[in-house]
Amino acid sequence: MPGFRVVPDQITYSAAISACEKGGRWQLALNLLSLMPEARVVADVINYNAAISACEKGFQWQLALNLLSLMPEAQLVPNQITCNAAISACEKGGQWQLSLKLLSLMPEARVVPDQITYNAVISACEKGGQWQLALDLLSRMANVRVMPNEITYSASISACENGGKWQLALNLLSRMPAVRVVPNEISYNAAISACEKGGQWQLALGLLGSMMGMSVIPDEVSYNAAIRACEKGGQWQLALGLLSSMPDMRLTPDVLTYSSAMSACEKGGQWQLAVSLLSGVPDPLLAARKAGSGSWR
């Protein structure tokens, strides 16, 4: 730009910082922000928002909060985008307490939390094993007239899964259609995993079977969770049946899939099948297809 005798301004820097943010180059984003005074360009809220978002995407929650704390010195007032980016940075950094603190400070700063805000805080609580707080935030959204979406519910269901509350996870999943939120594969996967952790293999298989009826395509995560549920429930035939059906769904079993299936065979005293799976021989899959007990539908 200097070569073309064009002077960079706030918009120029915002575009460049945003480009670095989208490219995952948080160091360059912070460097550009720091160069603005030297270029006699006063940074505005948009510049800071882009830099904080860059730190968030780079898992640099400390730097994101540091930028947030510098804004009053620069006579800048954080807005909704600023707070959401900072909260998301804390969520990615596993700092659920700080996420909650930032949420509590938003009314004082006259910033209204939105769906993105609550989703980030609920996800932070989920990662921190705070299922009670996650559910409290979900219920609070109705009071502040913020509509939850599939991300909100999926994070809340995952929080219940991590807390060993499979009943609550299923309750949340069943409530979604009533509030006009369509469950996606993440919602179902979290619920299936919750059933798996709770030793409810029948319910896990029921959820897997109902996904297609809801126009939700199961993925590898769905099958892995269901196979683990069968493994824990001592249902080795069903575990192999699920494994054998994955190619029909255009899904590729991974190490976790085979490990869970082998563990199911081991618990069922089927060491030959476990060895065959380890060796990559497809005989167990063919046997499972032929076995009537291998059907899970």
C-alpha positions in Angstrom: 0.0 0.0 0.0 2.8 2.6 0.7 4.2 1.8 -2.7 0.8 2.8 -4.2 0.7 5.9 -1.9 -2.3 4.5 -0.1 -2.5 5.0 3.6 -3.9 2.1 5.7 -6.8 2.9 7.9 -9.0 1.2 10.5 -10.9 -0.7 7.8 -7.6 -1.9 6.2 -6.3 -3.2 9.5 -9.7 -4.9 10.3 -9.6 -6.7 7.0 -6.0 -7.8 7.5 -6.6 -8.9 11.1 -9.7 -10.8 10.2 -7.8 -12.5 7.4 -5.2 -13.7 9.9 -8.0 -14.8 12.3 -9.7 -16.9 9.6 -6.3 -18.3 8.6 -5.5 -19.3 12.2 -2.6 -16.9 12.5 -3.3 -15.3 15.8 0.4 -14.2 16.2 0.1 -12.1 13.0 -3.2 -10.7 14.1 -1.8 -9.5 17.4 1.2 -8.1 15.6 -1.0 -6.1 13.2 -3.0 -4.7 16.1 0.2 -3.7 17.9 1.5 -1.9 14.8 -1.5 0.4 14.5 -0.3 3.2 16.9 3.0 3.3 15.0 1.0 3.8 11.8 -1.0 6.5 13.5 -4.2 4.5 13.1 -6.5 4.4 16.2 -7.8 0.9 16.9 -11.5 0.5 17.2 -13.9 -2.1 18.6 -13.9 -4.0 15.3 -10.1 -4.3 15.3 -10.1 -5.6 18.8 -13.0 -8.0 18.1 -11.0 -9.5 15.2 -7.9 -9.9 17.3 -9.8 -11.5 20.2 -11.5 -13.9 17.7 -8.0 -14.8 16.4 -6.9 -15.6 19.9 -10.0 -17.6 20.4 -9.4 -19.7 17.3 -5.8 -20.1 18.3 -6.8 -21.4 21.8 -5.1 -18.4 23.5 -7.7 -17.6 26.1 -5.2 -15.6 28.3 -4.4 -13.3 25.4 -8.0 -12.9 24.5 -8.8 -11.8 28.1 -5.8 -9.5 28.1 -7.1 -7.7 25.0 -10.5 -7.4 26.6 -9.0 -5.9 29.7 -7.1 -3.3 27.5 -10.2 -2.0 25.8 -11.2 0.5 28.6 -7.7 2.1 28.4 -8.3 2.6 24.7 -11.7 4.1 25.5 -13.5 1.3 23.8 -16.7 -0.3 25.0 -16.9 -4.1 24.4 -20.0 -5.2 22.5 -21.8 -8.5 22.0 -19.2 -9.8 19.5 -16.4 -8.9 21.9 -17.9 -10.8 24.8 -18.9 -13.8 22.7 -15.4 -14.1 21.3 -13.8 -13.9 24.8 -16.3 -16.4 26.3 -15.6 -18.8 23.4 -11.9 -18.4 24.0 -12.4 -19.4 27.7 -14.6 -22.3 26.6 -11.9 -23.6 24.2 -9.4 -23.2 27.1 -11.5 -25.2 29.5 -12.1 -22.2 31.7 -15.8 -22.6 32.6 -15.5 -20.4 35.7 -14.3 -17.5 33.6 -16.9 -18.1 31.0 -19.6 -17.8 33.7 -17.9 -14.7 35.1 -17.9 -12.9 31.7 -21.6 -13.8 31.2 -22.4 -12.3 34.6 -20.5 -9.1 33.8 -22.3 -8.5 30.5 -25.4 -6.8 32.0 -23.1 -4.4 33.9 -21.5 -3.5 30.6 -25.0 -3.1 29.0 -24.3 -6.0 26.6 -27.2 -8.4 26.0 -26.2 -12.1 25.9 -27.5 -13.9 22.8 -27.7 -17.5 21.6 -24.0 -17.6 20.8 -23.2 -16.4 24.3 -25.2 -19.1 26.0 -24.0 -21.8 23.7 -20.4 -21.0 24.5 -21.0 -20.9 28.2 -23.0 -24.1 28.2 -20.2 -25.8 26.2 -17.7 -24.5 28.7 -19.7 -26.0 31.6 -20.1 -29.3 29.6 -16.3 -29.6 29.1 -15.8 -28.7 32.8 -18.1 -31.5 34.0 -20.7 -29.0 35.3 -23.9 -30.6 34.1 -26.1 -28.9 36.7 -24.8 -25.4 35.6 -25.3 -26.3 31.9 -29.0 -27.3 32.6 -29.5 -24.2 34.7 -28.2 -22.0 31.8 -30.5 -23.8 29.4 -33.5 -23.2 31.5 -32.5 -19.5 32.1 -32.6 -18.8 28.3 -36.4 -18.9 28.2 -36.5 -16.2 31.0 -34.3 -13.9 29.0 -36.0 -14.7 25.7 -33.1 -16.3 24.0 -34.1 -19.3 21.9 -31.9 -22.4 22.2 -30.9 -24.3 19.0 -29.4 -27.7 18.2 -26.0 -26.5 19.4 -27.5 -25.5 22.8 -29.2 -28.8 23.3 -26.3 -30.9 22.0 -24.0 -29.3 24.5 -26.5 -29.8 27.3 -27.0 -33.4 26.4 -23.2 -33.9 26.3 -23.0 -32.3 29.8 -25.5 -34.9 31.1 -23.6 -37.6 29.3 -20.3 -36.6 31.0 -22.2 -36.4 34.3 -23.6 -39.9 34.0 -27.1 -38.6 33.8 -28.5 -40.7 30.9 -32.1 -40.1 31.9 -31.7 -36.4 31.7 -29.9 -36.7 28.4 -32.8 -38.6 26.9 -35.3 -36.2 28.4 -33.5 -33.3 26.7 -33.4 -35.1 23.4 -37.2 -35.8 23.6 -37.9 -32.2 24.4 -36.2 -30.8 21.3 -39.1 -31.2 18.8 -41.5 -29.5 21.2 -39.5 -26.4 21.1 -39.0 -26.6 17.4 -35.4 -27.6 17.5 -34.4 -30.5 15.2 -32.0 -32.9 16.7 -28.8 -33.5 14.6 -26.2 -36.3 14.6 -24.3 -34.5 17.5 -27.5 -34.5 19.6 -28.1 -38.2 19.0 -24.4 -39.2 19.4 -24.3 -37.5 22.8 -27.5 -39.3 23.9 -26.3 -42.6 22.6 -23.0 -42.1 24.5 -25.0 -41.2 27.6 -26.9 -44.5 27.3 -23.7 -46.4 26.7 -22.1 -44.9 29.9 -25.3 -45.7 31.8 -25.3 -49.4 30.7 -28.4 -48.9 28.6 -27.6 -50.8 25.5 -31.2 -51.4 24.4 -31.9 -47.6 24.5 -28.6 -46.9 22.7 -29.7 -49.2 19.9 -33.2 -47.8 19.9 -31.7 -44.3 19.4 -29.5 -45.4 16.6 -32.4 -47.1 14.8 -34.6 -44.0 15.2 -32.1 -41.6 13.7 -33.0 -42.5 10.1 -36.7 -41.8 10.9 -35.7 -38.3 11.9 -33.8 -37.8 8.7 -30.5 -37.9 10.7 -27.7 -39.9 9.1 -25.6 -41.9 11.7 -21.9 -41.4 11.5 -18.9 -43.3 12.8 -19.3 -41.7 16.2 -22.9 -43.0 16.4 -21.9 -46.6 15.6 -18.9 -46.5 17.9 -21.0 -45.4 20.8 -23.7 -48.1 20.1 -21.0 -50.8 19.7 -19.5 -49.8 23.0 -23.0 -50.0 24.6 -23.3 -53.5 23.3 -19.9 -54.4 24.5 -20.7 -53.2 28.0 -24.0 -55.1 27.9 -22.4 -58.3 26.9 -24.0 -58.3 23.5 -21.2 -59.5 21.3 -23.5 -60.7 18.5 -25.1 -57.2 18.3 -21.8 -55.5 18.4 -20.6 -57.6 15.4 -23.9 -56.9 13.6 -23.4 -53.2 13.9 -19.8 -53.5 12.7 -20.9 -55.5 9.7 -23.6 -53.0 8.8 -21.3 -50.0 8.7 -20.1 -50.5 5.0 -23.7 -50.4 3.9 -24.0 -47.0 5.5 -20.8 -45.9 3.7 -19.0 -45.7 7.0 -15.5 -46.9 7.7 -14.8 -48.6 11.0 -11.8 -47.1 12.8 -9.5 -48.4 15.6 -12.0 -47.6 18.3 -14.7 -49.5 16.4 -12.7 -52.6 16.1 -11.4 -52.3 19.7 -14.9 -52.2 21.1 -16.0 -55.1 18.9 -13.0 -57.2 20.0 -13.7 -56.3 23.6 -17.3 -57.5 23.1 -16.1 -60.8 21.7 -13.6 -61.2 24.5 -16.3 -60.7 27.2 -18.5 -63.1 25.4 -15.8 -65.8 25.3 -15.4 -65.6 21.6 -11.7 -65.4 21.4 -11.5 -66.8 17.8 -13.7 -63.9 16.5 -11.6 -61.4 18.4 -8.4 -62.7 16.9 -10.1 -62.7 13.4 -11.0 -59.1 13.9 -7.5 -58.3 14.9 -6.1 -60.1 11.9 -8.5 -58.2 9.6 -10.3 -61.4 8.4 -13.9 -60.6 7.4 -15.3 -64.0 8.6 -16.7 -62.6 11.8 -18.6 -59.9 9.8 -20.0 -62.5 7.5 -21.0 -64.7 10.4 -22.7 -61.8 12.1 -24.7 -61.1 8.9 -25.9 -64.7 8.8 -26.7 -64.9 12.5 -30.3 -63.9 13.3 -29.2 -62.7 16.7 -26.8 -60.2 15.0 -29.7 -58.0 13.8 -30.2 -54.8 15.8 -33.1 -53.3 13.9 
